[in-house]
Every structure is written in C-alpha cells, then in structure tokens.
Amino acid sequence: MWHWLRDLLKTESLGLAAEELDVALRQAQMSTLPFIFLSLGVFASFFAPFQWFILQEDGSAVLVTIALLSALLFMGLFGLAQWGLIPRPWVYHALAVAAVISLINMLARLHLTADAKQTANITLLMMAIGVVILSTPWVIILNALCVVGWGIWVWTAAPPPEWAAHFLLMLTTAASAFVVHIARVRAYRHSELLRLVERRQREELHRRAIQIETSSAVGNRITSIFDLDILLHQIAELIRGRYPTAFVGIYLPNEMGIYMTARFLTSNSLNPDGFHLRAGEDGLVGWVMANGRLLRLDDVTQHPQYRSAELVPHTRSILLLPLRMGDQMLGVLDLQSSKTAAFTADDEQLFQLIADQIAIAVRNGQLYEQTRHFNEKLEQMVEKRTAELQNAYHRLERLDKTKADFISIASHELRTPLTIISFNTQLLLDEASARQDTDLYKRAEGIYEGFQRFNAVIESMLDVAQIDTQSLSLYRTQVALAPLFEKLNQKLRDTVRERQIKLEVADFRPFPPLYADAKALEKVFYHLLINAIKYTPNGGHIHVSGRRFTLHTEEHPNTPCFQITVADSGIGIPPELLELIFEKFYQTGPVLLHSSGQTNFKAGGPGLGLAIVRGLVTAHDGLIWAESDGYDETQYPGSRFIVILPLGEMPPTA
C-alpha cells in the first residue's frame, strides 16, 4: 500500500533528489506552524467563555477546562515554533499533536452533549487534517483516529436513528480528506519542486555570471598586465574576493623543477608577506604537477600524501588544479577551505577554466620576463657597443684630422722642391743645347710631365685637406660656363683624340653666368670629365648638357638654379656604389691592377677626384649625385653625374 501511495504522490523530479524535496516540504510546513498553533490557541481561548456563558450545555465545566488546557498547549507549541525549538524532522509530529488535541475537544463535546450533530465538527477536523498536514501517513492515522473515536461514541452511547447516515458521512469525509490531501500534496510538491528548480537555476545563473565576470576580469588583466608578479597577485586576490575560499595559492616550480613555492597566495588569516608554502614531489601539489590532473579532497587529512607544510592551518578540504598549456605543466592553482567538502564537481569545471587562463597568464608573463631580460641585456650590449663606436669614431676623427694635417703640411712642404724642379726643368727645355740634344730634351720633357702629374696630385691633396678642415675659401665672381667648358675642351683635346672619344658640350652661351668660384668650378668639371674619360672605352662618347630651372625647397623656396649633366657611354656604376664613389680614396676594382696613366681606360689615381667634386659643389650650396643603369663591361650602360648649382647674385656695389 505504501508503494502505491508513493507512486500516487510521485511527481517529476526535474533533477532533484527525493530527500532534497522532502526537506523543502518540511521546511515549508515549519513556516506555517506558528500561525496554525496561534490560531488554534486563540480559538480555544475564545471557545471556553463562549461555552460557559452562552452555550451552557451539559458538562460545560469539563468542556471549558479542556478548552483552557488546549489553549495553553497550543500557545506553548506556538512559542516553541516561534523560537525555532521544534526540530525540522518533528514538524509532522507537532501538527499531529495539535490535531489530537483538537480531536479530544470534539470527542469530549460529542460524548458529553450526546448530540449527533457534533459529528460535523469532527468531519471539519478531518478535512482540515487532509488540507494542512502534508504527511500522508499522519493524515491516514489521524483520520482513522477520528473515525474510531466517533465509532466508540456510537458503540458506548445509545446510537441515534441517523447513525448510519453519519457513519456514511464520516467515511465520505475521510475519503474526501484523503483526495484533497493527495491533490494538495501533489500541488505543493510540484510548487516546491518548481521553486527549488528556480532557485537552483538562479544559483546556477549567478554562478555562471560570477564565472563569466571572473573569466573576463582575468582575461582583461592578462591583456593589460605583463609583469608576472603583479599579474598573479591580482588574479589570486580576484579569485578569493569572488569565491568563498579561505586560501588561494599559485605554485610555480623553481629552477630545478623539484620544489614549488607559492608564488602568490591570499588568505583571511595569514600575512602573504610573511608566509611561504613549499611543496615537494611527494606532496599533494607535487602529485598534481607530476600527473597533470586535478585533485579534489573533501577531507585532506585522510589522504596518504597529506603534508602540513603545504597547507594553511585549519584546512579541511582542498582543490588543486594543473596550470597547463598543451603538454607543458606550468604550475598548480591551490584552493583551500576550512570546511569539509567545500568544493563540488561544478567547482572543478569553473576553476579549471580559470586555471587555464592563469596558465596563459603565466606563459605570457614568462615570455615577457624573458623578453625584458633580453632587452635589458641587449640595451647593455648596445650601450657598450655604442661607447665602443663613439671611442672608435673619436679615434677616427683624430686620425682623420691628423691625416688632413699631414696632407696639408706635406703638400705645402712639397711645393718648394716641386717649384725648384719645375723652374730648372723649364730652363733646361729653353736652352739651345738641350734642344739640339734629342735624348736630353726627351728626358727633360719626361721630368716636366712627371712634375705636372705630381703637382696635380698635390693640388688634389690640398683641396681635400681644405675641404676636410672646412678651411676652403671661395672667391666668387661671375663665371660664364661657355668659356669654362671651352677651356676644358682645349685642355683635354689631345686626350680624347688619343682615346677616340667624342666629347660633346652643349652651347652654354645663352645661359646667364653663375656667381661662383671660377677655379673651383673648373676643378669640378675637370674631375668629372677625367672620370668619364677613364671609365669610357675607346670609341665612346661623352656629352655635357645643361638647363636652367627653379628649385622649390622648404629652406630655399623659388631658388633659381642651373643643372649640368655629364653623361658617358662607359662601363657604368653598380647601384650599391653610387654613394661610395664620392668617398675619399675610394677605388673601383683592385688598386694594384690599375694602370698608371691618368686618362687610360680604367686608369688608376689617388681616388680624390669625386670627393673634391662633392666638397666643392657643397661649398657652393649645390648638389651632386650619380645615376647609372648598372655595371657592365660589355654592354656599357654608361653613367650620369648631375650637378645642381644656384645661380647666385652679385653683391651690391658700394
């Protein structure tokens, strides 16, 4: 029968255990006890004077006494319920006591008055029992007591003529009370079930919201904080602030990988600055680190690997989660509580997600630390190399100045003997006896040619020294380009004829003169033409052209300028050497393979010509650069040297 009743009362569980629902029903019934006891006590207190003064039935004294005693009992039960002194498992017993007291009052009235109409009061009590009490066994027992009590009255007293109808009423009321009870219990159970499910869902939503908030907060810190110490400290504080854990620790292995120190920990009762936990291979943290699996213990003291050295005082339950990225173990997240079984299976999933984020944070922090140490080391190396380069630069500056000083001094010192050689050689060439002696005259001419070559080198060295020491003095006058190039053409006529090179110079007569140093400009274009002759094969051509234009720059807007281009059909220049050829003493190709002739094809030289050209052009506030399609000794792509010179203006005369 009880199985049948259980099946009758059975409702959809919705994932809740029967014990949990029963506890919820008892708790709901407990909340109604004070009201029920108080109501019965007030009714009994009211009934006593009403019976004594109004009804005045047979046995009123007994009935009043019973009513007053019942009122005292009901008010006592009210006090116990109000102060929470009735244990929850006794809730149905307390209601059964109240029902029995009420039944005693009604049976006493029935026996003393012998009025069959009092049966209605008992049926009302039976219905009330079926409605109020949620325990089916107690409903059956109490209703049975009501029927038995009424039956005893019928048996002991003279049965009224309508006793059969009253008996049928009692049975009908008992059945109705049972049906009402079943319907109410099912409705109440379903209502409590929905309430519990709703509460569980709210708790789950709240837990998920905290999980999302925590995960988001951890993610924000991962992306904004790169210092591992600060990052782990904030994450540990964040977890402890959002979850009821007494201790949060993050263990990272030391350099040896054997012992692990709580890198950051938070506790309600411990000072993190003065408390450090260490975990070895044989401890709980070491086990998680070695196996890469989480560990949840409801009572940590019962585990064989329990070590007090890795637990805070009063710890009872623990949840350890691996900090892992792929196959690499980075550490352990340690959560401890002073309560037994404080962590659940749902907590495992929640904190594992956080542990995975912490693992990312640890890895990012480690990479940041490595990068920072590398950058610090790199900065130290850069500072050291910079200091070395500065020292080398200063040494080179001193050497360059010493070289320039030496060139200047040597050039000046060489001028005196060269002047003597030149003077005596010219005297020798002018003597009639030397003219008559053919061999002697040729030797004198050779000496004079060597003098001219040597003198040109000395002039170049002096020019370079003046450019390097910024002591170059320009004597600006109006310089017409047409006569200047005519002079250079005459000077190089024999050379280009010998090399079968065609030298074409554009007509510069229509162009206005430049305000510049005539001697300096002559050196500029002489060196450019010599360079073109040297790297143009026999039978090639050289073309000199010019144009006037206005240069627009931020420093010199609307500046009238003149562009002179020296183009050749020579071997060209490699792209990587277009700037390097303007450096002092730079030579293309092996120096020892150069021929000694100044204008021979790929002839050698001191390597000063183009450096002098750039220095003199720059001294005139001009620009120079080289252009070429590349280097090729078979196709001869040629090269172009572009010189930009400002026209300049004559200073006003006084």
C-alpha positions as CSV (number, residue, x, y, z in Angstrom):
1,M,0.0,0.0,0.0
2,W,2.8,2.4,0.9
3,H,4.3,1.8,-2.5
4,W,1.0,2.6,-4.1
5,L,0.8,5.8,-2.1
6,R,4.4,6.8,-3.0
7,D,3.6,6.2,-6.7
8,L,0.4,8.3,-6.3
9,L,2.4,11.2,-4.7
10,K,5.3,10.8,-7.1
11,T,5.9,13.9,-9.3
12,E,8.5,14.7,-11.9
13,S,11.9,15.2,-10.1
14,L,13.5,17.7,-12.6
15,G,16.9,16.5,-11.5
16,L,16.2,16.9,-7.7
17,A,16.7,14.2,-5.2
18,A,13.7,13.0,-3.2
19,E,15.4,13.7,0.1
20,E,16.0,17.3,-1.0
21,L,12.3,17.8,-1.9
22,D,11.2,16.2,1.4
23,V,13.5,18.6,3.3
24,A,12.0,21.5,1.3
25,L,8.4,20.3,2.2
26,R,9.2,20.0,5.9
27,Q,10.8,23.5,5.8
28,A,7.7,24.9,4.1
29,Q,5.5,23.2,6.7
30,M,7.7,24.6,9.5
31,S,6.9,28.1,8.3
32,T,3.2,27.6,8.9
33,L,3.5,26.1,12.4
34,P,3.4,29.4,14.4
35,F,0.3,30.6,12.5
36,I,-1.6,27.3,13.0
37,F,-0.7,27.0,16.7
38,L,-1.6,30.6,17.4
39,S,-4.9,30.3,15.5
40,L,-5.9,27.1,17.5
41,G,-4.8,28.7,20.7
42,V,-6.9,31.9,20.1
43,F,-9.9,29.7,19.0
44,A,-9.6,27.5,22.2
45,S,-9.3,30.6,24.4
46,F,-12.5,32.1,22.7
47,F,-14.4,28.9,22.9
48,A,-14.0,28.5,26.7
49,P,-16.0,31.7,27.8
50,F,-18.4,31.1,24.9
51,Q,-19.2,27.6,26.2
52,W,-19.5,28.8,29.8
53,F,-21.7,31.9,29.3
54,I,-23.6,31.3,26.0
55,L,-24.0,27.6,25.3
56,Q,-24.3,26.4,28.9
57,E,-24.6,22.8,27.8
58,D,-24.3,19.6,29.9
59,G,-20.7,19.1,31.0
60,S,-19.8,22.8,30.4
61,A,-17.3,22.8,33.2
62,V,-15.4,19.8,31.8
63,L,-15.5,21.3,28.3
64,V,-14.3,24.7,29.5
65,T,-11.4,23.0,31.4
66,I,-10.4,21.0,28.3
67,A,-10.6,24.1,26.1
68,L,-8.4,26.2,28.5
69,L,-5.8,23.4,28.8
70,S,-5.9,23.1,25.0
71,A,-5.3,26.8,24.7
72,L,-2.3,26.6,27.0
73,L,-0.9,23.7,25.0
74,F,-1.5,25.5,21.6
75,M,0.2,28.7,22.9
76,G,3.1,26.6,24.2
77,L,3.5,25.0,20.9
78,F,3.3,28.4,19.3
79,G,6.2,29.6,21.5
80,L,8.3,26.6,20.7
81,A,7.7,27.1,16.9
82,Q,8.2,30.9,17.1
83,W,11.6,30.4,18.8
84,G,12.6,27.6,16.5
85,L,12.8,25.0,19.2
86,I,10.9,22.4,17.2
87,P,13.3,20.3,15.1
88,R,12.5,20.1,11.5
89,P,12.1,16.3,11.5
90,W,9.3,16.7,14.2
91,V,7.2,19.1,12.2
92,Y,4.6,16.5,11.3
93,H,4.6,15.2,14.8
94,A,3.9,18.6,16.2
95,L,0.9,19.0,13.8
96,A,-0.3,15.6,14.7
97,V,-0.3,16.6,18.4
98,A,-2.3,19.7,17.6
99,A,-4.8,17.6,15.6
100,V,-5.1,15.1,18.5
101,I,-5.8,17.9,21.0
102,S,-8.5,19.3,18.7
103,L,-9.9,15.8,18.3
104,I,-10.0,15.3,22.1
105,N,-12.0,18.6,22.4
106,M,-14.5,17.5,19.8
107,L,-15.0,13.9,21.1
108,A,-15.4,15.3,24.6
109,R,-18.2,17.6,23.4
110,L,-19.7,14.7,21.4
111,H,-19.8,12.4,24.5
112,L,-20.9,15.0,27.0
113,T,-23.7,16.5,24.8
114,A,-24.7,13.2,23.1
115,D,-25.6,15.4,20.2
116,A,-25.1,13.6,16.9
117,K,-24.8,17.0,15.1
118,Q,-21.3,17.3,16.7
119,T,-20.2,14.8,14.1
120,A,-20.0,17.8,11.7
121,N,-17.2,19.3,13.8
122,I,-15.2,16.0,13.5
123,T,-15.7,15.9,9.7
124,L,-14.4,19.5,9.6
125,L,-11.4,18.5,11.6
126,M,-10.8,15.6,9.2
127,M,-10.9,17.9,6.2
128,A,-8.5,20.3,7.9
129,I,-6.1,17.5,8.7
130,G,-6.2,16.5,5.0
131,V,-5.5,20.1,3.9
132,V,-3.0,21.3,6.5
133,I,-0.8,18.2,7.1
134,L,1.5,17.2,4.2
135,S,2.4,13.8,5.6
136,T,0.2,11.1,4.1
137,P,0.8,8.5,6.8
138,W,-0.2,11.0,9.5
139,V,-3.3,12.1,7.5
140,I,-4.4,8.4,7.4
141,I,-3.6,7.8,11.0
142,L,-5.4,10.9,12.3
143,N,-8.4,10.4,10.1
144,A,-8.6,6.8,11.3
145,L,-8.5,8.1,14.9
146,C,-11.4,10.5,14.1
147,V,-13.5,7.6,12.7
148,V,-12.5,5.3,15.6
149,G,-13.3,7.9,18.2
150,W,-16.7,8.6,16.6
151,G,-17.3,4.8,16.4
152,I,-16.5,4.4,20.1
153,W,-19.1,7.0,20.9
154,V,-21.7,5.2,18.8
155,W,-20.8,1.9,20.4
156,T,-20.9,3.2,24.0
157,A,-23.8,5.5,23.8
158,A,-27.4,5.0,22.5
159,P,-26.9,5.2,18.8
160,P,-29.1,7.9,17.2
161,P,-31.5,6.8,14.5
162,E,-29.5,8.5,11.8
163,W,-26.2,7.0,12.9
164,A,-25.8,5.1,9.6
165,A,-26.0,8.4,7.7
166,H,-23.5,10.0,10.0
167,F,-21.2,6.9,9.6
168,L,-21.5,7.3,5.8
169,L,-20.7,11.0,6.2
170,M,-17.6,10.1,8.2
171,L,-16.4,7.7,5.6
172,T,-17.1,10.1,2.8
173,T,-15.3,12.9,4.6
174,A,-12.3,10.6,5.2
175,A,-12.2,9.7,1.5
176,S,-12.6,13.4,0.5
177,A,-10.0,14.5,3.0
178,F,-7.6,11.9,1.6
179,V,-8.3,13.0,-2.0
180,V,-7.9,16.7,-1.1
181,H,-4.7,15.8,0.8
182,I,-3.3,13.9,-2.2
183,A,-4.2,16.8,-4.6
184,R,-2.7,19.4,-2.2
185,V,0.4,17.4,-1.6
186,R,1.0,16.9,-5.3
187,A,0.4,20.6,-6.0
188,Y,2.5,21.6,-3.0
189,R,5.3,19.2,-4.1
190,H,5.1,20.5,-7.6
191,S,5.2,24.0,-6.4
192,E,8.2,23.4,-4.1
193,L,9.8,21.5,-6.9
194,L,9.5,24.4,-9.3
195,R,10.7,26.8,-6.5
196,L,13.7,24.6,-5.9
197,V,14.5,24.3,-9.6
198,E,14.1,28.0,-10.0
199,R,16.4,28.7,-7.0
200,R,18.9,26.2,-8.4
201,Q,18.7,27.9,-11.8
202,R,19.2,31.3,-10.2
203,E,22.1,30.0,-8.3
204,E,23.5,28.4,-11.4
205,L,23.0,31.7,-13.3
206,H,24.6,33.6,-10.5
207,R,27.5,31.1,-10.5
208,R,27.8,31.4,-14.3
209,A,27.7,35.2,-14.1
210,I,30.5,35.2,-11.5
211,Q,32.4,32.7,-13.7
212,I,32.0,35.0,-16.7
213,E,32.9,38.1,-14.7
214,T,35.9,36.4,-13.2
215,S,37.0,34.9,-16.5
216,S,36.6,38.4,-18.2
217,A,38.4,40.1,-15.3
218,V,41.3,37.6,-15.6
219,G,41.3,38.0,-19.4
220,N,41.5,41.8,-19.0
221,R,44.4,41.5,-16.7
222,I,46.2,39.1,-18.9
223,T,46.0,41.5,-21.9
224,S,46.9,44.6,-19.8
225,I,49.4,43.4,-17.3
226,F,52.6,41.7,-18.4
227,D,54.6,41.8,-15.1
228,L,54.1,38.2,-13.8
229,D,54.4,39.2,-10.1
230,I,51.7,41.8,-10.3
231,L,49.5,39.7,-12.6
232,L,49.5,36.6,-10.3
233,H,48.9,38.7,-7.2
234,Q,45.8,40.4,-8.7
235,I,44.4,37.1,-10.1
236,A,44.7,35.4,-6.6
237,E,43.0,38.4,-4.9
238,L,40.3,38.3,-7.6
239,I,39.5,34.6,-7.0
240,R,39.5,35.0,-3.2
241,G,37.2,38.0,-3.5
242,R,34.6,36.3,-5.6
243,Y,34.5,32.8,-4.1
244,P,34.2,31.5,-0.5
245,T,37.7,30.1,-0.3
246,A,39.9,30.7,2.8
247,F,43.2,30.4,0.8
248,V,44.2,30.8,-2.8
249,G,47.8,30.0,-3.9
250,I,49.5,29.8,-7.2
251,Y,52.5,27.4,-7.2
252,L,55.3,27.7,-9.8
253,P,58.3,25.3,-9.9
254,N,61.7,26.6,-9.0
255,E,64.7,26.4,-11.4
256,M,65.4,22.8,-10.5
257,G,61.7,21.9,-11.1
258,I,61.5,19.8,-7.9
259,Y,60.2,22.2,-5.2
260,M,57.4,24.6,-5.8
261,T,56.9,27.9,-3.9
262,A,53.5,29.6,-3.6
263,R,54.4,32.4,-5.9
264,F,51.3,34.3,-4.7
265,L,48.8,33.4,-2.1
266,T,45.9,35.1,-0.3
267,S,44.3,34.1,3.0
268,N,42.0,35.7,5.5
269,S,44.2,34.7,8.4
270,L,47.7,34.9,7.0
271,N,50.0,37.6,6.0
272,P,51.2,36.8,2.5
273,D,54.5,38.8,3.0
274,G,55.5,36.6,5.9
275,F,54.2,33.2,4.9
276,H,55.5,30.9,2.2
277,L,54.5,27.4,1.4
278,R,56.7,24.9,-0.3
279,A,55.6,21.7,-2.0
280,G,57.9,18.8,-2.8
281,E,57.5,15.8,-5.2
282,D,55.7,13.7,-2.5
283,G,53.1,16.2,-1.6
284,L,49.6,16.9,-3.0
285,V,50.8,19.8,-5.1
286,G,53.7,17.8,-6.4
287,W,51.4,14.9,-7.3
288,V,49.2,17.3,-9.4
289,M,52.3,18.8,-11.0
290,A,53.6,15.3,-11.9
291,N,50.4,13.8,-13.1
292,G,48.8,16.9,-14.7
293,R,45.4,16.1,-13.2
294,L,43.2,18.0,-10.8
295,L,42.7,16.8,-7.2
296,R,39.7,17.4,-5.0
297,L,39.6,16.2,-1.4
298,D,36.7,16.5,1.0
299,D,39.0,15.8,3.9
300,V,42.6,16.4,3.1
301,T,43.9,15.0,6.4
302,Q,42.7,11.5,5.3
303,H,44.9,11.5,2.1
304,P,48.1,9.5,2.3
305,Q,50.1,12.3,0.6
306,Y,48.9,14.9,3.2
307,R,51.8,17.3,4.1
308,S,51.1,20.0,6.6
309,A,53.9,22.1,5.1
310,E,51.8,22.9,2.0
311,L,48.5,23.7,3.8
312,V,47.4,26.6,5.8
313,P,46.2,26.0,9.4
314,H,42.7,24.6,9.8
315,T,42.4,23.4,6.2
316,R,40.0,20.6,5.7
317,S,39.1,20.4,2.0
318,I,41.3,21.3,-1.0
319,L,41.0,21.7,-4.7
320,L,44.2,21.6,-6.8
321,L,44.2,22.3,-10.5
322,P,47.0,22.0,-13.0
323,L,48.2,25.1,-14.9
324,R,48.9,23.6,-18.2
325,M,49.4,24.7,-21.8
326,G,49.2,21.7,-24.2
327,D,51.6,19.1,-22.8
328,Q,53.6,21.7,-20.7
329,M,52.9,21.9,-17.0
330,L,53.5,25.4,-15.7
331,G,52.3,25.3,-12.1
332,V,49.3,24.5,-9.8
333,L,46.3,26.5,-8.6
334,D,45.7,25.7,-4.9
335,L,42.3,26.4,-3.3
336,Q,41.8,25.5,0.4
337,S,38.9,25.8,2.7
338,S,38.4,25.2,6.5
339,K,35.1,23.4,5.7
340,T,34.7,19.7,4.9
341,A,33.6,19.0,1.3
342,A,33.6,22.7,0.4
343,F,34.2,22.1,-3.3
344,T,31.9,20.3,-5.7
345,A,32.1,18.8,-9.1
346,D,30.7,22.0,-10.6
347,D,33.5,23.9,-9.0
348,E,36.0,21.7,-10.8
349,Q,34.8,22.9,-14.2
350,L,34.6,26.5,-13.1
351,F,38.1,26.7,-11.6
352,Q,39.7,24.6,-14.3
353,L,38.6,27.3,-16.8
354,I,40.2,29.9,-14.6
355,A,43.3,27.7,-14.2
356,D,43.6,27.5,-18.0
357,Q,43.5,31.3,-18.2
358,I,46.1,31.5,-15.4
359,A,48.3,29.1,-17.4
360,I,48.1,31.5,-20.3
361,A,48.9,34.4,-18.0
362,V,51.9,32.5,-16.5
363,R,53.2,31.7,-20.0
364,N,52.8,35.3,-21.2
365,G,54.4,36.5,-18.1
366,Q,57.4,34.1,-18.5
367,L,57.8,35.3,-22.2
368,Y,57.5,38.9,-21.0
369,E,60.2,38.3,-18.4
370,Q,62.5,36.6,-20.9
371,T,61.9,39.4,-23.4
372,R,62.5,42.0,-20.7
373,H,65.8,40.4,-19.6
374,F,66.8,40.0,-23.2
375,N,66.0,43.7,-23.9
376,E,68.0,44.7,-20.8
377,K,70.9,42.6,-21.9
378,L,70.6,44.0,-25.4
379,E,70.5,47.5,-24.1
380,Q,73.6,46.9,-22.2
381,M,75.3,45.4,-25.2
382,V,74.0,48.4,-27.3
383,E,75.3,50.8,-24.8
384,K,78.7,49.0,-24.7
385,R,78.9,48.9,-28.5
386,T,77.8,52.5,-28.7
387,A,80.5,53.5,-26.3
388,E,83.0,51.5,-28.3
389,L,81.8,53.0,-31.6
390,Q,82.0,56.5,-30.1
391,N,85.5,55.8,-29.0
392,A,86.3,54.5,-32.4
393,Y,84.7,57.4,-34.0
394,H,86.7,59.8,-31.9
395,R,89.8,58.0,-32.7
396,L,88.9,58.1,-36.4
397,E,88.2,61.8,-36.1
398,R,91.6,62.3,-34.6
399,L,93.2,60.1,-37.2
400,D,91.3,61.9,-40.0
401,K,92.4,65.3,-38.6
402,T,95.9,64.1,-38.3
403,K,95.8,62.8,-41.8
404,A,94.4,66.0,-43.1
405,D,97.0,68.0,-41.2
406,F,99.7,65.7,-42.6
407,I,98.4,66.1,-46.1
408,S,98.3,69.9,-45.8
409,I,101.7,70.1,-44.3
410,A,103.2,67.6,-46.7
411,S,101.6,69.4,-49.7
412,H,103.0,72.7,-48.6
413,E,106.4,71.2,-47.9
414,L,106.4,69.5,-51.3
415,R,105.6,72.7,-53.2
416,T,109.1,74.2,-52.6
417,P,111.1,71.3,-54.2
418,L,108.5,71.0,-56.9
419,T,108.8,74.7,-57.7
420,I,112.6,74.3,-58.0
421,I,112.2,71.2,-60.2
422,S,109.7,73.0,-62.4
423,F,111.9,76.1,-62.7
424,N,115.0,74.2,-63.6
425,T,113.2,71.9,-66.0
426,Q,111.8,74.8,-67.9
427,L,115.3,76.5,-68.0
428,L,116.6,73.2,-69.4
429,L,114.0,73.0,-72.0
430,D,114.6,76.6,-73.1
431,E,118.4,76.1,-73.6
432,A,119.5,75.7,-77.1
433,S,122.0,73.0,-76.3
434,A,119.2,70.9,-74.8
435,R,117.1,71.4,-78.0
436,Q,120.0,70.2,-80.1
437,D,120.4,67.1,-77.9
438,T,117.4,65.0,-78.7
439,D,117.9,62.5,-75.8
440,L,118.5,65.2,-73.3
441,Y,115.4,67.1,-74.4
442,K,113.2,64.0,-74.1
443,R,114.4,63.4,-70.6
444,A,113.7,67.0,-69.7
445,E,110.2,66.7,-71.1
446,G,109.6,63.5,-69.1
447,I,110.7,65.3,-65.9
448,Y,108.3,68.1,-66.7
449,E,105.4,65.7,-67.3
450,G,106.1,63.9,-64.0
451,F,106.2,67.3,-62.3
452,Q,102.8,68.2,-63.8
453,R,101.4,64.9,-62.7
454,F,102.9,65.2,-59.2
455,N,101.7,68.8,-59.0
456,A,98.1,67.7,-59.8
457,V,98.2,65.1,-57.0
458,I,99.5,67.7,-54.6
459,E,96.7,70.1,-55.7
460,S,94.1,67.4,-55.1
461,M,95.6,66.6,-51.7
462,L,95.5,70.3,-50.7
463,D,91.9,70.6,-51.9
464,V,90.9,67.6,-49.8
465,A,92.6,68.9,-46.8
466,Q,90.9,72.2,-47.1
467,I,87.5,70.6,-47.6
468,D,88.0,68.3,-44.5
469,T,89.2,71.1,-42.3
470,Q,86.4,73.4,-43.7
471,S,89.1,76.0,-44.5
472,L,88.2,76.2,-48.2
473,S,87.9,79.9,-49.3
474,L,85.8,80.7,-52.3
475,Y,86.4,83.8,-54.4
476,R,83.0,84.3,-56.1
477,T,82.8,86.1,-59.4
478,Q,80.6,85.9,-62.4
479,V,81.5,82.7,-64.2
480,A,80.2,82.0,-67.7
481,L,80.0,78.3,-68.4
482,A,80.7,78.5,-72.2
483,P,84.3,79.8,-71.8
484,L,84.9,77.4,-68.9
485,F,84.0,74.3,-71.0
486,E,85.9,75.7,-74.0
487,K,89.0,75.9,-71.8
488,L,88.4,72.3,-70.6
489,N,87.8,71.1,-74.1
490,Q,91.1,72.6,-75.3
491,K,92.9,71.1,-72.2
492,L,91.5,67.6,-72.9
493,R,91.6,67.7,-76.8
494,D,94.7,65.5,-77.2
495,T,93.5,63.0,-74.6
496,V,90.1,62.4,-76.2
497,R,91.7,62.3,-79.7
498,E,94.1,59.7,-78.4
499,R,91.3,57.7,-76.9
500,Q,89.0,58.2,-79.9
501,I,86.3,59.5,-77.6
502,K,83.8,62.0,-78.9
503,L,83.3,64.9,-76.4
504,E,80.1,66.9,-77.0
505,V,79.5,70.1,-75.0
506,A,76.1,71.9,-75.3
507,D,76.0,75.6,-76.1
508,F,76.1,77.4,-72.8
509,R,76.3,80.9,-74.3
510,P,72.5,81.7,-74.0
511,F,72.6,81.0,-70.2
512,P,73.4,83.6,-67.7
513,P,76.7,83.4,-65.7
514,L,76.9,81.8,-62.3
515,Y,78.1,83.7,-59.2
516,A,80.8,81.2,-58.1
517,D,84.5,80.5,-57.7
518,A,85.8,80.1,-61.3
519,K,88.8,78.0,-60.3
520,A,86.7,75.7,-58.1
521,L,84.2,75.1,-60.9
522,E,87.0,74.4,-63.3
523,K,88.2,71.7,-60.9
524,V,84.7,70.3,-60.5
525,F,84.1,69.7,-64.2
526,Y,87.7,68.8,-65.0
527,H,87.5,65.9,-62.5
528,L,84.1,64.9,-63.8
529,L,85.4,64.8,-67.4
530,I,88.6,63.0,-66.4
531,N,86.4,60.4,-64.6
532,A,84.2,60.0,-67.6
533,I,87.2,59.5,-69.9
534,K,88.8,56.9,-67.5
535,Y,85.7,54.7,-67.5
536,T,84.6,55.1,-71.1
537,P,86.2,52.7,-73.6
538,N,87.9,53.8,-76.8
539,G,85.5,55.0,-79.3
540,G,82.8,56.0,-76.8
541,H,81.3,59.4,-76.3
542,I,80.8,62.0,-73.5
543,H,78.0,64.5,-73.5
544,V,77.7,67.7,-71.3
545,S,74.3,69.4,-71.2
546,G,72.7,72.0,-69.0
547,R,69.3,73.6,-68.2
548,R,68.0,76.4,-66.0
549,F,65.2,75.8,-63.5
550,T,63.7,77.0,-60.2
551,L,64.3,74.8,-57.2
552,H,61.5,74.7,-54.6
553,T,62.5,73.6,-51.0
554,E,61.4,74.5,-47.5
555,E,64.7,76.2,-46.7
556,H,65.1,77.9,-50.2
557,P,61.8,78.4,-52.0
558,N,61.9,79.7,-55.5
559,T,65.7,79.4,-55.9
560,P,67.0,79.9,-59.5
561,C,69.5,77.1,-60.2
562,F,71.5,75.6,-63.1
563,Q,71.8,71.9,-63.8
564,I,74.8,70.5,-65.6
565,T,74.8,66.8,-66.6
566,V,78.0,64.9,-67.6
567,A,76.9,61.7,-69.3
568,D,79.2,59.0,-70.7
569,S,78.9,55.6,-72.5
570,G,81.2,53.9,-70.1
571,I,81.1,50.7,-68.0
572,G,78.6,52.2,-65.6
573,I,78.4,52.1,-61.8
574,P,76.9,49.3,-59.6
575,P,73.9,50.6,-57.6
576,E,75.5,49.9,-54.3
577,L,78.4,52.2,-55.2
578,L,76.5,55.3,-56.3
579,E,77.3,57.0,-53.0
580,L,80.5,55.3,-52.1
581,I,82.4,56.6,-55.2
582,F,82.3,60.1,-53.6
583,E,84.3,59.0,-50.6
584,K,88.0,59.9,-50.3
585,F,90.5,57.4,-51.7
586,Y,87.8,55.0,-52.9
587,Q,89.0,53.0,-55.9
588,T,86.9,50.7,-58.1
589,G,88.5,47.3,-58.6
590,P,91.8,46.1,-57.2
591,V,94.2,49.1,-56.8
592,L,97.3,47.3,-57.8
593,L,95.8,46.4,-61.2
594,H,95.1,50.0,-62.2
595,S,97.3,51.4,-64.9
596,S,99.5,54.4,-64.2
597,G,98.1,56.5,-67.0
598,Q,95.7,59.2,-65.7
599,T,93.3,59.0,-68.6
600,N,93.8,55.4,-69.8
601,F,90.7,53.1,-69.7
602,K,90.0,52.2,-66.1
603,A,93.2,54.0,-65.1
604,G,94.3,54.4,-61.6
605,G,94.6,57.5,-59.5
606,P,94.6,58.7,-55.9
607,G,90.9,58.4,-55.6
608,L,90.3,62.0,-54.7
609,G,88.7,63.5,-57.7
610,L,85.0,62.8,-57.0
611,A,85.5,63.6,-53.3
612,I,86.9,67.0,-54.3
613,V,83.9,67.5,-56.7
614,R,81.3,66.9,-53.9
615,G,83.2,69.1,-51.5
616,L,83.5,72.0,-53.9
617,V,79.8,71.6,-55.1
618,T,78.6,71.5,-51.4
619,A,80.7,74.6,-50.7
620,H,78.6,76.4,-53.4
621,D,75.4,75.2,-51.7
622,G,74.8,72.8,-54.5
623,L,74.0,69.2,-55.0
624,I,75.7,66.3,-56.9
625,W,74.7,62.7,-57.4
626,A,75.4,59.9,-59.8
627,E,73.0,57.8,-61.9
628,S,73.6,54.6,-63.7
629,D,71.7,51.6,-65.0
630,G,74.3,49.3,-63.6
631,Y,77.8,48.0,-64.2
632,D,78.6,46.1,-67.4
633,E,81.9,46.0,-69.2
634,T,80.4,44.5,-72.4
635,Q,77.1,46.4,-72.8
636,Y,78.4,49.8,-71.5
637,P,75.3,51.2,-69.8
638,G,77.1,54.4,-69.0
639,S,76.7,56.8,-66.1
640,R,75.4,60.3,-65.5
641,F,76.7,62.9,-63.0
642,I,74.2,65.6,-62.2
643,V,75.4,68.9,-60.7
644,I,72.9,71.4,-59.3
645,L,74.3,74.9,-58.6
646,P,72.4,78.0,-57.5
647,L,72.9,80.9,-59.9
648,G,73.6,83.3,-57.0
649,E,73.6,87.0,-57.1
650,M,76.4,89.6,-57.2
651,P,76.6,91.6,-54.0
652,P,75.5,95.2,-54.5
653,T,78.5,97.6,-55.1
654,A,79.1,100.4,-52.6
